[in-house]
């Protein structure tokens, strides 16, 4: 317990620092100008502080800001996908921070439900809060004390006996430099910007807020009456003014207006007067700013970020916000205004879009035209990545929130960075870019996508039981969801919707020995605008967990397993009754089920086939040795071995090409010397693929030993491609029709036992291995003869 208390002490000690004088703050600003950054530059700095990682979305390789993975909170509110949209938002912030326009813009995040818009809000709050606790992310404001050790008066709502209790923080976190007179502030900023980053100048255009202005004016009047010539020094004396840092949070630099918040427009935007306090405070014939509750969304978000959530519920406020970005000022009341520095973010579902277009038929007389001009729209869409959608479903069903790619990257980086072959030269893992084994990350994510899941459920009597979602079950549900979101109008004739999903997932497709890249296609449809939302999929799976299946086995609990087809069939059957889908949508989505089932079956079949032939494959060391000898043969070089440098072995290459690849016969060689077709094969199918991979993944440290063998199509066939013809050849007495209950002491029984064992090594339970084997063998039996 003491250890946890000590940790809490250290955490808070790192977040706060002692108050300082205004002079000390100015000295610090010249040392670290970023601490005085405006809202756009500060938000940009927070996002950029965590760096980027490389992702593939919509078939394109993109740099994604790790900030949106919510890393400080273990990914609890990570925004999955929509990387291009988020990058455009960051580009807007960069433009604003550089002072190149867009000041009048309001950031508008629009899109269907369950696309991550609310997660973005929470991610921003979490990220900014944690950034403000760091030294480079410190955020400062001022607090006032007009008592100052004398009985001259009090700034607060009553006199206290403790002088320390007479300190009152600016309720809207006014910028410390706003204390300076405007002409002095301009000179200070000019000198500061001359010595700092020229791309993002420090701008402080706001004057003191009304609360702070009341304190300043009171102190200035008192000291003026005393005849002080150093009025400013007297006002900012340590007894009256000090600069303090604060941790950014909702209400402290971040204002959030929720759908359920009510009140008049002014109350929701800035707050309201408190009549009781007006009577108690000396207002000198006018309203006293100290009697104002600064609890409106703009007041709370001053200095950094203002979020209007579910904006269609506050459409009346949007027009009120028209001049706020332009003038950077809002009125509390007649004669009393407040300068603002905040990034306005509006979050809405498509219903706001319809409301904004209600007068569009009036053309130039549309009363909402000015508002629409200021809204800078960023459209969130449903995920079109099978792996991301699988991760999202997984999040919805469990409490596991860490982002899969970042976990996989950490695992890859934490290792020794090598996966050597027997020869110790060809690394079978992918090239490492940015310190991370990219291919290892991709494979790790793929394993998570196909992986099973176990969940504990409780029945109406309070009894708990364990249910298993078989391997590929979540992947199948995700694939179906993604396929319903894809536009089929722009598909080439030889491409299916599943192919399009895989192009978006990996950035390429394999067609035999050839690779087809996503940039060879021009998809212009509206992918991700419509389709099955994750909430529908989650609810279908949650309901199935409480339903019993009619499957049985004498020894295995197959009834507790949910297979991919169980989920897919239930998703399709529920479309007609789900209120979120129109009849046309339900019919269209049902028509897309068959090709998803075929995709899932292919994945299951691959698992079973690889398990059947697991002990008959070509060792990766043998493949690596062949590639190395071919590369040396082509380059006219020698091969480094444990026994010294030798020439490439022509017999080794011939044996591999005839026996393992099955591409050539003895007659294709002159002894062991390759004929033209063999030489052309080595050059075009092996060397060219190797060089292409090296070119696409090159960096200053890239070497041939960094190649991923699986990226060479003809080699990949040897590594992970088998056929049922191989099974028939290797196990001539195997009978797939007897798979469910193989006779004792038969080859079928022995093959099944070994296959189930290998499936279990890949994450299958005995029950899901049994059911998956049945599913595959039923299909295989139909075409075995």
N, C-alpha and C positions, 0 to 999 in steps of 0.2 A: 504493500500500500504506500509506504514511504517513497518507493521508487517512482510510482505513478504520480505522486504529488510533486516530486522533484522534476519529473518530465513536464508536468503542467506549468510549473514555475519557469522552467527554461523556455517553454513555448511562448509564454506571455512576455518574458523578458526580451525575447527576440523580436516581438511584435511592436513593442513600445520603447520610447526613449524619453528622457526627461525633457520638460518644456525648455525652450530657449528664448532668448531675446530676439527682436526683429533684426538687429544688427548681426547676431550670430547666424540667423537664418540666411541673410543675404550673403554672408561669407560662404556658407555651405552651398548655396545655389551656384556661386561662381566656381566652386569645386565640382559640383554634380548638377549641371543645369537640368537634367531630366527630372529632377524632383520638383521642378516648377512647371512641368509640362501641362498644357491644356488638356481638355477631356479627350480629344481625338488622338493626340500624341501619346497620352498616358495609356489609353486603351490599346493602341497599336503596340506600345512597348510591352505591355503585359502579354499580348498574344505572341509577339516575336520572341519573348524571353525564353520560351520553352523549345524553340527550334521547330524543325519540320521533319517529316518522314515521307517516304515515297509510297504511293498507293496506285492501284489501277482501278479506275472507275469509268464506266461507259467505254471501255476498251482503250482508254488513254492513261498514260502514266502521268501522275500529278504529284506535286509537293503539297502535303497536308500539314497544317499547323497543329502541333501536338496539344496546344491549348484547348482545342475543341474535343480532345479525348478526355478532358477533365482528369488529368493525371494526379493532381493534388488530392483528389478524393477517390482514388482507385477506380476511376472511370464511372462513378455512380451516375453522372448525368452527361456522359459522352454523347456527342451528336454523331451518329453513324451515317456515313455517306454524305452526299450533298457537298462534297469538297469544292467543286467549282463555284457553287453559290457562296460558300464561306470565304473562299479566296477573293471573290468579287467584293464582298463586304470589307475585307481587309484592305483591298486596293482603294476603296472609297475612303477609308480611314487614313490611308497614306496620303491621298490627295488633300484631304482636309488638314492633316497635320502639316503638310508642306505649304498650306495657304494658297493652293491653286484652284480655288473655287469649291462649289458644292456646299457652301456654308448654309444655304437655304434648304438643303435637302433633309428629308426625314427618311430614315432607314425603315423600309417596309418588308417584313418577312411574311410571305403569303404562301398558302398551300393547303392541301387536304389535312384532315385529322390524322394523328399518329404518324407524322413525318419528321418529328424531332424539333418542332418549333418551341415547345415548352421546355424541352431539354436544353435548347440553346440559351434560354433565359437563365435557367439554373446553372448552366455551365459558365456563363458570363459572371454571374454572382460569385460562384465558387472560385473561379480563376482570379477575378479581381481582388477578392478578399485575401486569398493566399499571396498574391503578388504584393499587396500593400503591406504584408508582414515582413517582406524582405527589405534589405538595406537599399537596393536599387529601386524598389517600388514604393518607398515611403510617400505618404500623402499628408499634407500639412494644412492647418487652418489656424485661426487665432481665437483667443479667449480674452475677455475683458473683465476688469475690476475697477469700478469707479469709486469704490469706498477708499481703496488705497491706503488703509491705515488710519484715515481720518474719518470723521463722522459727517463728511460732506454729503453723502447720499448713497444710494445703492442701485445697482443695475438690475437686480432681480426683482422678485415679487414680494420682498419683505426684508427687513434688516435681520442679520444673524450675528451671533456672538463670535463665531469663528471666522477669521479673516479669509481662510482658505475656501470657505463655503461661498464667498462673495464672487468667485470666478465663474463667468458664464461664457460658454463656447458659442461662437457664431452658429445660429440654428441652421444655416444653409451652407456651412463650411466655406466661408468666403476665403479667397486666395490671399495669403499673407502679403503679397506685393500690392494688393489693391488698397492697402493702408496708405501707401505713398500718394501724394498729390499727382494728378495725371501727367503734368509736364515732367516732374522728376521721374515718375515711373517710366515714361517713354525713353528718357536718357539712360536709365538703368538697364532697360531691356535692350536698347541699342548696343550698349557696351557688352552686355551678356551674350547677345547673339553674334557679335563680332568674334567672340572667343569660343563659340560652341558649334554644334553641328549645323552647317548652313542649310541642309535639306529640310530640317524641321525646326524653324525658329520658335522661340518661346514667345507666346502672345498672352498678355493679360489685359483684356479690354474692359473687364468689369470693375465698377466702382464698389465701394463698401455696401453690403446689404443693409436694409433699413435698421435692423437690430443693432449692428455694429456702428452704423452711422449715428444712431441715438447716443451710444456711449462716447464716440469720438467727439460729437458736437458738444456734449455735456462737459467733457474734460477740457476741450479747447476753450469753451466759454469761461469755465472756472479759472483756468490759468491766464487767460487774456485779462480777466478782471484783476488778477494779481500783478499784472504788468510784466509777465514773463516774455522775453524776446525770443526764447528758444521754444516756441509753442509746440512744435512737432516732437522735439525731444521730450518735453514734459508729458505729452499725451501718451507716447509709446514707452515711457519709463517702465522699468520692470515691475513696478507696483500696479500698473494699469493694463499692460499688454504683454502677452507672451504667445509664442508660436508653439503649437503642439502637433504631434502626428496623431492620426486616427486610422483605425482599421476600417477599410471600405466594407460596407455591407448594406443590406436593404435598410433604408432610412438614414444611412451615413454615406452619401455620395452616390447611392443607387436608389432611384424611386421606381416602384412597381405599382401600377394601377391594375387591380384584378377585375375580373368580370363582375364580381359581386359587390364591389365598392360602389357606394351611392353618394348622394349629396348634390348640391348645385354645381354647375360647371366650375365656378371659382373655388369652391371647397375642394373639389377633386384635383384641381390643377395646382393651387398654391396653399390653401388652408382657409381659415376663417378667424374673424375677430371674436374675442371672448369678452362679452359686455361686462361681466363681473370684474374682470381685471382692469377694464378701462376705468371703472369707478374707483378702484383702489390706487391706480397709478396716476401720477401727476402728468396729465397729457397736455397741459398748457393750451387748452382750447382746441386741441385736435386729437385725432386718434394716435395712440402711443404704439409704435411697432413692437414694444415688448409684450403687448397684450394680444399678439397675433400668434395663432398656432400654425407653425410652419410644417404642417403634416400633409400638404398636397404633394402630388407626384413630382412636380417640377421642383418644389422646395427640397424634397428629400434627395432628388437626383442631381441637384446643382453641384457642379464640379466634375461630374463624370458621366452618368448614364441614367436615362429616363426610359422606362419600358411601359408601354400600354399593351397589356395582355388581353387577348380576345377583343380586339379593337372594335368589332362590330357592335359590342355592347356599349361602347363609348363613342359612337359615330358623331354625336353632337359636339364632342370635344375636339374632334379633328380640325374643324373649321377654326376653333378658338386657338389652335396651335399654329395657324398659318403664319403669323408674324413673329413667332418666337424664334425660329431659326434665323430669320432675316435680321431682326433687330436685336436678338440675344437679350431680350428684356421682357418682363411681364409685370403687370400692375397688381398690387395688393388692394389698392383703393385709389380714389382720385387723389392725385398729388403724391402718392407713395408708390414707387416702382422698385423693381429688383432686377439687377443684371444677372444673366445666366450664362453658364458655360456647361452645356450638357449635350450628349449625343442622344437624339430622340429615336427610339426604336419602337416600331409598331408591329405587333404580331397579330395575325388574323387568319381565319379560315376563309374559304372562297366566298362566303356570304357577304363579306365586306366588298369584294370585287363587284358583286351585283348591285350593292347599294350605291357604290360610286358611279356606276354606269346608268343609274335610273334616269338621268337627264341627258344622256349622250345624244339623243335624237334632236336636241336643240342646237347642236353644232356649236357655233360661237357663243351662244347664250347659255351654255351649261354653267349653272352656279357653282358646280364643284370643280370646274376646270382649273382654277388656281391651286386648289388642294391637290389635285392629281398631278399637277406639274411639279409639286414639291416632294411627292412620294417617290422615293427611289426604290423600285421594287426588286426584291430578291425572292425568287420562287423556289420554295422547298418542294421536292417531289418524293414519291415513294421510292424506296431503294430498288435498284435494278441489278444488284449484285447478289448472287446466291449465297456467298459466304457471309456478307453483311446481314442479309435477311435471316440467315440461320442464327447468327449471333444475336440479333434482335429478338427472335423468338425465344432463344435460350435465356436472355435477360428477363423476358416477360414471365417465364416459368420458374425462375430461380432468383436467388439473391446475389448471384455472381455478376459483378459489374465490370471487371477489368477488361480492357479492350484487347481482343485476341491478338491482333498484330503486334501491339506493343509488348505483350507478354512473350510472344514467340520471339520477337527481336531481342528481348532481354535474355531469353534462354540461349539464343544463338551467340550473343555477344559474351555471355558469361563463360561459355566453353573455351577450349583452347584454340578455337578457330580452325581446327584441322580435322579431317576425317580421312586419314591416309589409306591408300590401297596397299596391297602387299609389297608392291615395288617401291612404295614410299614417295612416288613422284606425282602421280595424277590424283588430285583432290576431287573426289566424287561429289562434293557439295558445290553450291553455286558460288559465283564470284562475290566477294565481299565489298560492298560499296558503303562508304560512310561508317565503317567499323561494324557493319551488321551483315551477316550471311543472308542475302536476300532470298536465295533459293531455299535455305533452311527455314526461313520465316514462312514462305509460301507453302512449303510442305507441312509445317506445323499447323498452319491455319486450315489446310485441307484435311488434316487428321481430325481437327476439332469439328469441322463441318460434317464429316461422315460419322463421328463418334456417337455411341449410344448415350442415353441419359437415364438415371434412376431417380425416381421421385417417391416420397412417402405420402400416402393419402390416408385420410381418416373417414370412416363410414359413419352412418347415422347413430350407431351404437358406441361410438368412440373408439372403435378398434382401428389400429393402423396396419397398413400393408404396403409392400413395396411394388411399384409398377416400373417396368422397363420400357423405354422407347428404343426400339432396336436400332442398330446402325443404319444410317441413311434415312431414318424416319423424319428427323427435323430437317434434314437436307431436302427431302422430298416435298415437305410442306413449304419450305422456303422457295424451292424451284417453281412450284405451282403458283405461289403468290407472285413471284417475279414475272413469270410467263404471262399472267393475266394483266400485267402492267405495261407490257410491250406493245408498241404499235406494229401491226402486221402489214400495214399498207405499203411500207417501204422495203419489204423483204425481197431479195432476189429469189428467183424460182427455185434454186437449189439450196436455199437456206431455210431452216425451220426456226420457230420461235425459240426453241431450246438452244439451237446454234447461236442465235443472236444473244441469248443470255450468257452463253459461254464466251462469246466474243467480248461482251462487256466485262465478264469476270476476269479473264486472263489477258485480253488484248490480242488474242490470236486463236486460230483453229488449226488442227492437223487434218490434212487430206492426203492420206498415204504418206509418202516421203516428204511431201511439201507442207510448208507452213503458210497460212493465209492470215495476214495481219488485219486488225480492225480498221486501220486507216485506208485500206483498200475499198472500204464500203462508205457510202454516204447515207446515213440514216437521218432523215429529216422529220420523222414523226414525233408525236408527243408522248415519249416514253415516260412512265412514272406519274402521269397526271391522274389516271384512273387505275383501278385494280383492287385486289383483295388487301385490306389493311391488316397490319400485324395483330390488332386487337381481335379481329374475327378469327384468325388462326389460333391465337392463344385460347380463346373461349372454346373453340372446337376441341382442342387437345385437353383442356381442363375438364370438359364434360366427359370425354372418352375415358379419362383416368378413373372415373367413378362407375364406369359400365363394365360388365363382365363380358368376356368373349366365350364362344362355344367351342374353342379348341381344347384338345385333350391329349395327354401323353401319359403312359404308365409311370414314368419316372421323373419327368421334367414339368415344371410349372409354366407350361406354354400359355396358359390362360392369362397370365399376368403381363404378357408382352404385347405392346402395340407395334404392329408392323407398319411400314410406310403406306401400304395400300389401305390399311384401316383408316389412317388419317386423311389420305387423299380422297377416299370415297366419301367420308363424312363431310369433308370440306365442300365437295361438289354437291352432295345431297342437300346441304343446308342453304345453298345459295338462293333458292326460290323463296324461302321463308324469311331470309334476313332482310330487314327493312332498309339496309344501306345500299342494296343493289336494285337497279331497275330490272324489269323482265328481260330487256335486251342484253343488259350486262350479264345477268345470270346465265342466259342461253349461250352467250359468247364464251364465258369462262368455262362452262361445262364442256364445250367443244374442244377446249385446250387441254383437257385432262389427259387424254390418251397419250400424247407425245411426252408429257411429263412422266407418266407411268413407265413408258418405254425407257426414258432416261434413267429412272431409278432402278429399273430392272437391269439395265446394262451395268450399273454400278454394283449391284448385288452379284450379278453374274461374274463380273471381274473379280470380286472378292473370293467367290467360291472357286473359280477356275484357278486363280493364283494359289489358293490353299491346296487344291488337288495336286497341283504340279510344283508345290513349294520346294520339294526336295529334288526336283529335276531341272531347275533353272541353271543358267550359266552364271558362275561366280563373277561378281563385279570386278574382282582382281583380273580375271581373264579378259574381260571387256576392256578394262583400262590398259592392259598390256597391249592389246591389239591396236587401240587408238594411238598409243604412243609410238608403236612401230610404224603404223601407216603415216603418221605425221613426220617421223624421221625419214621414211622412204621418200616422201614427197619433197622434203626440204633438202635431201641429199646429205643428211646429218647422221650422226651415230646416236645410239641409245645408251644412257647411263644405267648400269645394273650394279648389283651388289658385288659383282666380280670384275667390274671395270667397264670401260667403254667398248661397245660392240656395234657391228653393223646391224641394220634391221633384219629380222629373221624372216625370209620369204616363206619358209614352211609354216611357221606360226601363223602368218597372215592367211596362207592358203587354207589351212585347216579351219580357221575361224570362219572364213567366208563360205566354205563348202558345207561344214557340219553344223555350225551354230546359226549362221545367217541363212543358209540354204539358197544362196543366190546363184551359185555356180557349180559346175561339174569339173571332173578331172580334165576333160578335154578343153576347158577354158584356160589352161595353163600350159606353158612350154616347160615341162618339168615343174619347177616351182616359180618360174618367171611368169608374171601376169601377161595375158594378151591384152589387146586394146580395150575390149569391153570391161575387163577387170580393172585396168588402170583408170579408165574413165569413171567407173563406179567409185573407186577410192577418191578420185579427185573431186567429183561433183557431189557425191552423196555423203562423204565423210569429211574431207578437208574443207570443202566450201561451207558446210554447215558449221564446222569448228571455227572457221575464220569469221563467219557471220555472227556467231555467238560472241566471239571475242570482240568484234567491232561494236555490237549493240551493248555490251556490258563492260566496255573498256574503261579503265581509269589509269592513273599513272603507275599503279602497283600491279596491273593485270599481267598475268603470265598464262602460258598454256596449261599449267598445272591447276589453274583456277576453273577450268571448264567443268560444266555440269554435263555428264555423259548423256543424261536423259534428254538433253536439248538437241541431240543429233538424232533425227527421226529413225534411221535404219538401226542405230544402236539402241534406241529406246524400245524398238520392237523386241530385241533380244533380252533386254532387262526386265520388261514388265508386260510383254504381250505373249499370251499363249492362245491355243485354240483347242476346241474339242477334238479335232483331228489328232492333236498331240496326245490327248487323253486316250483316244482309241488305240493309238499306236503303242503307247507305253503300257497301258493296262488293257490288253485285248479281252480279258474276261470280265471287265467291269460292265455292270448293267444298271443304268440310271433308273429304269422302271422299278427296281427293287430297293431304291434308296430309303424309303420310309421305314422298311423293316427287312433289312438284308439278311439272307440266310447265313447261318453260322459258318465260320471257317471258309468264307468265300473272299475273292478279291474285292468285291463290292463292299463287304463289311470292313475289310482292312483299309480300303481307300476312304471310306466314310469316317472311320475312327481318326485317321491321320488328318483328314480335312477339317473335322470339327476341332481338333487340337490346334491346328494352325489358325482357324477362325478365332478361337478363344485368345490366342496370342495377339490378335489384332483388335481386341476389345469386345468381341461377341461373348455373351453368356452362353452356357450350354443350351438354354431354351431358345434364344434368338438364333444361335447357330443352326439348331435343328430346323426351325421354321424357315430360315433363309435358304438352307439347303433344299428343303421341300419345294419352295417356290421356284428355285432355279431348275431343279431336276425335273419338275413337271413340264417345264417348257423344253428342256433339253430332250426329254423322252419323246416328245412329239416329233422331233426332227432327227433323232438319233440314227434311224435307219435310212 
